[in-house]
Amino acid sequence: MSISKRRICRLSVFLTVLASLAAATKVVAEASMLNAPRVDVVVTGLDRPWGMTEVAPGKLLISQKAGSFVLVDVATQTRMAIAGAPKVVDDGQGGLLDVAVPPEYKPGGWVYFTYSAPVQKQSATALARARLNLKSGLLTDRQTLLVTTSVTDTSQHFGSRIAFDDEHVFFTLGDRGVRDNGQNLKTHAGSVIRLKRDGSVPDDNPFVGRSDALDEIWSYGHRNPQGIAFDSDGRLWLIEHGPRGGDELNLIESGKNYGWPVVSQGKEYWGPIAVGVRQKAGMEPAAKVYTPSIAPSSLLSVKGDRYGWQGDLLAGALVLTHLNRIEMKDGNHVAEIRYFEDKKQRLRAVAEGADGTIWIATDAGELWQLVP
């Protein structure tokens, strides 16, 4: 056989393998979509919902970006305004951001929330907590746990999402529109923060006692993380916006550097120029990269099995307007499925109720219930 014929034969085999893989992927996607849940719209007319958490069976506390909370009763499809929110700077990407409760939460316990707090005529991401009185519709005993060192002259990249382990609260900050903040340990911008539930600093935080770093930082090198969640095995996952392309899913560990802006998988908005390098020693590679960008918002590790998704990760997508399901096995992603692209809505927040129901809030002001 001639060299040219051997090359043609090898190319044919290669194309056949590619076609088989593509066909297999298509079958998986089609089979999964046959079992896709449907959407029931429970409430409309929410004012730019941003975060969401269940505070009693069938009752969702929702943060609205302009600076207010609303309590939705999903059974009656009614809502009640909740008083007691902090003053926020509703500018650009800032405002009232995430709201979350610990896994062991009971009515009357602490509710945690992040927001852009006014600081020196500008703003910085802050974490606070308060107690919710369901009868009076009032947040009481509010405590500001941390106003971060993250002031810039931009209205970009505040983060911010919240997660809990048994003793701590974690929350995310973006680089505040200043790229170099990602590698600067003297600012909270571009980091994951870890505190005790009362706002004090744990002694075992990785940078405690260092003169060149802030004690509250758990990990750094982040651009704009807007999703964070613990899985059932205690792994901490984070999803963040890349620049043009290069959104990342990262497995977060103590003291690790996730690269931004030295390492990135994206390009400049103004041209086809790579941002940074693709990899570098001492900087953690992403567990998964999205190119083109989906613009992820919120991250949920599914605890229940109501939809057959137990252990998988779910993220909302803002730009590519879908629910992004990342199938997980033994701590690794094995497949990705996209739902509800036809609805063309920006999915801002994803939450799971105690009964396993999954709820989604959209930028259009809708609250969705997923029905198996």
N, C-alpha and C positions, 0 to 999 in steps of 0.2 A: 504494500500500500504506500502511495506517495505521501510526502509530508503534508501537502495541501489537503488530501483526502482525510488524513488522520485528524488534521485541525477541524475540518468540517464535521467529522464524526464526533469529536469532543464537544464542539459547539452545540451540536444537535442534542447530545446527552444533557449538557448544561441547561439548554433551553427547556428540555422536557422536565428536568427537576424543578426549574423555576415555575413552570406551568403547574406542576403538581402541587407545589407549595402554595401558589396563589389560589388554586382551586380548593385546597384544604382550608385555607384561611377564609375563603368566601363561604364555604359550607358552615364553618364554625359561626361566622357572623350571622348567616341566615338562620341557622338553628337557634341561636340565642335570641334573635329578634322575634321568632315565633313565640317565645316565652316571655317577651317583654311585658312589664307591667303597663297598665294604663294610667293616665293622669286624670284625677278629679280636681277641679278648681274649687277650693273651699271658700276662699275670700279674695276679693279684688279691692283695688283702691288703696293699698298700702303705700305709704310715702317713702319711697326709696329704701326698702328694707335692706339691712346689712347683715345682722346676726340673728340667731334664733336658737332657743333652747326650751325644753319641756320642763315646767316648774310644778306641774301636777298632772295627773292623768287627763289627757285631752286638752291641756291648756298650754299654749306656746307663748313665751315672752319673746317679742321681736323688737330689735333695735332698729330705729329709723335714722338715716344718716344726718338729717337736719338737727337731731338732738332730742328725740323723744322715744319713749317706749310704749308699746301697745301689747295688751294681753288678748290673745285670740282663743275663744272657746270653739274648738273644732266641731263639737257635737251640735251646737246651736248656730254655728257660723256667724258669731257675733264677736265684737271686739270692745275692749275697754281701755281708755287712756290711762297710763300709769305715770303718776307724778313722782318727782324726786330725781330726775336725771341731772347730771352735772352740766355746767356750761361748756359748750364745745365750740370749736372753730370749724364751721361748715364751709370749707373752701377747697376747691380742687378735689383731691382724693381723701381729704380729711373730713372729720365729723364724728358722730357716734358710730362706733365700729362694732366689734364683736360683743356678744353676751353669752355666758356659759355658766353651768353649775357643775360641781364635782359629781362623780358617779354615785356617791352615797347620799346625795342631796335629798332632803325632806323639806316640805313647806315650812317657811320660817328660817331656813338656813341661809348661808351667804350666797349671793348672786354676784358673779364677777363680770366686769365689762371693761373694754378699752375704748379710748376716744382721743381725739386731738385736743389737748388742753391749751388754753391761752397762756403763753409764756413770752414776756418781753415784746408784746405787740406782734408776736409770731405764734408758733404752735409746736407742740411736741407730743408724741404718743404717751399716754398715761394709762395706768391700770388702777381700777378702784373696785370696791365691793360694797354691797348694801344688802339689807334684808327686805324681802318683798312681802307685804301684807296683801293677801289675795282679796280680802273683803273690802278693805278701804281703797285698794288700788294705789298704794303708796310705797315707795322705796324709802326705808328709814335706816338710821345708823350708818350713813354712808362714810366710808373711809377711803381716802386716797392712799394707795399702797406704794406707788412709784410714779413720779413724773420723770420721764427718761431724759437723759442728756442726749438730745437729738434735734435740737432746733436748727433749721436752715432757712434760707430765704425762698424756698420752693414750697409748693403745696402738693408734692408728690411723695409716694412710697412710704406711707405711714405703717404698712402692714395692714391689719394686725389681727391675729387669731389666738385663741386661748386653748390650752389643754392641761390636764391634771394627771399626776400619778397619785400614789397613796398619801403623800405628805406635801407635795409641792404644786405650785401653779407655774406654768410656762406660757410665755406669750412672745409673739414675733414682731419685729420691726424691720421695715425696709431701709434702704440706704438714704432715704429722704432726698433723693434726686442728686446726691453728691457721690459719685462712684467711689472715690477713695475712702469713704466711710466704711466700705465693706471690709477693708484691711486695717482699720484703725480701732484698736482696742480701748482707746480713750473716749470713744463715743458708743452709746447703745445702738445707734443706727446701724442697720445691716446685720442684726444679730438675733439670736433666740435668748430670751431672758428666763432665768430660773430663780424663783423665790419660794420661801416657805409660805404657807397659805395666809399668814398674817402680814406678809410683806417684808419680813426680815430676810437677811441673806444667809443661805446655808453655808456651814463651814467647809463643806466638801465641793463647793463650786470650783471649777478648774483654775480660775484666775484670782482667787481670794489671796490678798496680801501682796500682789504684784504691783509695783509702782507704775508700770506701763500699761495697766489694764483696769477695767471696771469690774468690781466684784460680782455684779449681777449677771455677767455674760456666761452663757452655757456653750454656745457655738457662734461662729461668725463667718463672714464671707458670703452673705446673702444679699440678693438684690431687692426683692419685694415679696416676701413670703406671705401668702394670704390663705394658707391652710396648714393645720397641724393637728396630728391625732396619734394617740397610742393605740397599737393593736393589742389583741388579747394576750400576746406573749411578752408585752412590755416594750416592744420596739417603738421608737418615736419617729414618725414619718412627717415630712414637711413638703409642701408643694409651693413653688414660687414662680413668679413671672421672670422670664428671660427678657433680653432686649427684642430685636426683631428675629423671632425664632429662638429656640433654646430654652423654653420653659423646662423646669426640672422638678423631678421627684427625688427627694434626698432622704436617706436614713441618718438621723441625727444622733451624734454621740458627743459625750462631754469633751469640750476643749478643741473640737475639730474645726478646721478651716475649710469652707466649701467653695473658696476660690474667687468669688466675684470681687473686683472686675478683672483680676489677673487671668482667671480661667473662665471661659464662657463658651457656650455652644451656639451663640447667636451672632447677629450682624448689626452694624450701625443702622439707625433709621434713615439716615441721609444717603446711604450708598451700600454697595455690596462688599463692605469691608468687615472682616471678622473683628469682634470685640475680644481682645486678649488672645490667649492660646487655648488649645483644646484640652490640654492636660499639663500638670506640673507636679513634680515630687513635693510631698507635704501638703497637698490640697486634695480633698476628697472628690472622687468622680461621682457624678449623678447616678442614681439607681435607674432612672429612666429620663429620657429627653423627648420633648415634643417639638418637632419642626415640621410644618409651621406651628407657630404658637397657638395654643387654645385659649390663653389668658385664664388660668385657673383661679377659682375663688371657692374657698371652703374645702375641707377634707374630712372625710368620715371613714373610720374603720368599722365595718358593719358587724354588729354583735349578734343580732338575731338571724334566723333562717327563714323569715317570712317570704323572701323572694328567691331563695337559693343562692344568696350572695354572701353568706357568712364568711368572715375573714377577708373579704375583698375591700378595696379602697374605692370610695366614690368622691369625685370632685365636680363642682359646677364649672362650666366653661362660659366665659363672657363673650369673647370674640367669635369663636366657632359654635356658640349657642347649642350646647348639648350637655347631657349628663355623662361624665366620663367614668366608666367602670374599669378598674384595674384588677384583673384576676390575680390572686396571690396564692403561692404555694411555698410553704417552708421559708417564708420571709423573702421570696423572690416574685417578681411580676412575671406571669406566663402568657398573658393575653390582655387585650384592651378592646372594649366594646363601647360604642357610642349610641346613646338613646336620645330620642325626642328632638333630633335635628330639624325635623319638619315644623316644629313649633316656633323656631326662630326667635327664641327668647334667651336673654342673658340670665344664666342661673347663678345667683349670688350666694345663697346659703343653703346648705344641706344638713339635715339633722335627723336623728333616729329617736323615736319615742320608746318608752319602757316596754311597750307591747310589740316592738319591732317595726312599727310603721315608719316609713321614711317620708319626710317632709322637705319640700323645696320652696324657697322664696326667690322670686324673680325681680329683676330691675324694673319690670313693667308693673310691679305692685301686686302680683298674684301670689297666693299661697297654694301650692299643689300638694295633694296626697297621692302617693303611689299605691295603686291597687293591684295585687298579684293577678 
